[in-house]
Amino acid sequence: MSLATDSILFHSIQPFSVPFGTSKHHPLHCHADAVELLLVLSGTVQCKIDDQVHTASAGTVLFIQPGSWHEQLYPSSDKHHGYRLTFCPVNSTNYTEFPSVIPIDSLDNLKTLFMHLQQEKQFPRTDSKQMTHHVINSILLHVFRAANQQESSNYPNLEETIQDVKHYMEENHSKSLTLEELATRFKLNKYQFARHFKEITGMSPLQYIITCRINTAKHLLRTSDKSVSKIASKTGYKSDTQFQAAFKKAAGLTPRQYRLRHKQNS
């Protein structure tokens, strides 16, 4: 995972504090263009992001992507304290690979940066815009480093896992497989999964599924008398038209042309 420093169009930072015995609920909402980031210093924040529930305990950062519908609950069984940072970057795609909950080792350093950012907001100076940009990017680099450490510990046998995914695709390519389903089945973050799959195999998960389908179709065209329609259905295509378009794009020939050429060369 890589991170490019970014220009910040807007930001807002607020400390939050919810005393023991009091619960607080942030209702369902969505920031179309802004990243929301919670540094949890004490307590446990429960957050539902796009129908998935995440728990951010003390010493973690909750990272919410632009365009994600989410709501937060601060249970009454604990005291909650931390900071909420919302910022609108020029390029939001820089952050798509961040996991939702990230454990932080250098918590004191990150807390200091949040305090510095809050002071810049409360007591602005002539150079506060440049300083704010610097501090937010420093925060993101800390979080990025922690996310990379988490990724390394979460997936120690990544190449073996990707091989398992490939085998599953090869055996189930006739089904309607999605990136989300594959990532969930193999307990991977979907963005990290897609990136690592391409790094290891040289193609995206979708491209690999299509390759499996086309290779199976070629085998059936060479070794059976099944109709093109039956082969389309057997390899996961919903229509002959869709199958023939995919086959010609991959093989340079229509299925019938491929079968005829094979017979002529036999």
Helices and strands as residue ranges (DSSP letters): E 8-18, E 24-30, E 35-42, E 44-49, E 52-57, E 60-64, E 69-74, E 80-89, G 92-95, E 101-103, H 107-122, H 128-154, H 158-172, H 179-185, H 190-201, H 205-223, H 228-234, H 240-251, H 255-265
